[in-house]
Amino acid sequence: MSRFRGSIAGVGTTSGVRVVVGRWDTSPYGAFADVMVETADGHRVLLAPTQEVADFVASTYTFDEVRVEPITVNGWLLSSPSLSIELEVGGRTGLGRLLRLVPQRVAESPAWCAVTDPVARVVMPGVRTRGTAGNGRREWYGATDVHQVVAVRGAFDGANLGGLTAVEPPPQFGFSSTPRRPSVTAVVTTVTG
């Protein structure tokens, strides 16, 4: 069993590029950030800081291309040879306030993720708190807080991302998408297999 503690940010951009950033404070690979990008034409790219992280993530999710490159992180400003992105994070959402009421130990447990999964499916279409993307792995997402993203700036492969918009269509990396509304979710991800 592997546990990743940190935050996942999901944003849509007016260029049609959707970006999902995992910023992990603790993990079996130490602290790192990885980025999943889906272009307007559906090309799915993983940006990972090391081959070890790339191998793990690519064997858990589905990508058309994997790039191993240094990723510099300063708050929600991330840069790599392929991507520069800055997210402006706003206030806590109503869901974030509700999640803060659940004791952290409970919220992070796979058993709680199993309980919340049917609710997440209804409240946030495309979002799942447990499941598998295949490859013999199972995952549980234990969310503990959510903040809205209010602006995005950046470029992917030299092309401007444009402004912030809904994460639509949902990116197709695995069994779950990020919420349609751009947001940052504090989460503990548990992976087995």
N, C-alpha and C positions, 0 to 999 in steps of 0.2 A: 504494500500500500504506500502510495506517495501522496504527500500533502503540500499544496501550494497556497501560501497565504499572501494576499495582496489586493489588487484592484484590477477590474476589467473595465475599459472604456470602449464604448461603441458609438461611432458617429457615421452619419451619411453626409455626403457633400454634393453640391450642385453640379459638379463634374460627373457625377454618377459613381465615383469611387466610394466604397464603404470600407472603413478602417476599424479593426478591433485590436486594441492594445492590451496586453497583459503586463502589468507592472508588479512583479513578485518580490516581496520583501524577504520571505523565507521560502525555501524549496529544497529538494534534494540536490539542486544544482547551484545553491547559493542565491543571492539576490541578482535578478536580471529582468530585462524586459524583452518581450517578443511581440511581433506585430503580424496580424493577418490582414491582408489587403485583397479586396475583390474589386476588379475594375468594372467599368460600365458595361463591358462586353462579357463579363462573367469569368474572367481569368483570375484564378485564386493563387496568391503569392504569400509564402511564409518568409518573414525576415526573422532570423534567429542569430543571437550573438556568438554561439559556438556550435560546432558540429554535433556535440553531445545533446544540446538542447534541440537542435534541428531534428536529429534522429528521433528523439522522444516525441516531439510535437507532431512531426510528419507521420509517425506510426500510430498516432491517436486520432488525427483529423485528416481531411482530404485536401490536397493542393495540386495545382498544375505545375507549380514551380517553387523551388526552395532556394533561398539565398542566405548564405552564412556571411554576415558582415557585422562590424562593430556597431552597437546601438548606444548612443549617449543619452542619458536621462537626467533631466533637471526639472523636478516637479512633473508637470504635464507638457513639457517641451522635450520632444524626442527627435534625434537626428541620426541618420545613417547614410551611407552612400546612395541609397535608393529613395529614402523618405526623409522629409522634414515636416514635423507636425507640432502644432501648439494648440492645446485645448484650454479654453477658458471655462473653469468649473464654477457653477453657480450654487444656489442654495439646495438644501436637502429637500427631497420630494416627499409627498404624502406617504408613499410606500417606504421611503427611507425612515420616516418617523415611526411607522408601524414596526419595521424590522428592528429598530433600536429598542423596542419594548421586549423583544424575545431575548432571554439570557444568551450570551455569546456561545457558551458551551453547547446549549441546545441547538441554536441556529446553525452551528457548524457541523452538526452530526449528520451522517448519512441517513439515519432513521428519520430525522426531521425533514430532510430533503425529499424523502419518499412521501411524507405527509403533505408537503407544500407543492409537489409537482402538479397534481390535478388542478390546484388553484391557479398556479402560475400559467398553465396552459390556457385557462379561460380568461384571466385578467390581462395577460400579455401574450397574445397569439405568437407562436413561434418560439417562445421561451420555455425551456424545460429545466428542472432542477436535478434531474437524474436521467441516466440513459447511457447509450453507447453509440459511438460513431463507427463501430465495427472493430476489426483488428484485435478482438479478444479483450478489449478494455472496457471497464465500466467507470462512470464518473458521477460525482455528486457535487452540486454547486450550493454551498451554504452561504447565502447572502446575509450581510449584517447591516448594510447601509446603502443608500442610493442618493447621489447628487445629480442635478441636471447639468448638462454641458450647454453653454449659452453661445459659444463662438468657436470656430476652428480656423486656423490659418496653416498653409503649408503647400507642399508639392510632392508628387510621386513621379519618379523617373523624369524629373524636370518639368512636368506639367502641373500647373496650378490646380489645387484641389477645389477652389471656389469656396462658396459660403456653406454654412451649416444647413442641413435639411434632415428629414426623417431617414432612418436606416431602412431604406426601401429600394428594391426588394431585399428581403432578409438575406444576408450572406450565407453561402452554402458550404461551410467548412465541416460541420458535424451535425449532431442530432439536435442541437439547440442554437438559437440565434440570440443576439443581444436584443434588448427592448427596442421597439420602433422609435421611441423618443430618445434622442442622444443623451447618454448618461454615463456616469462612473459608478460602478457597484463595488463596494468592499465585499470580498468573498474569500472563502476557504474552499479550494477545489480538492477533492479526494479522488484519486485515480487508483484502480486496481487492475491487475492483469498485465 
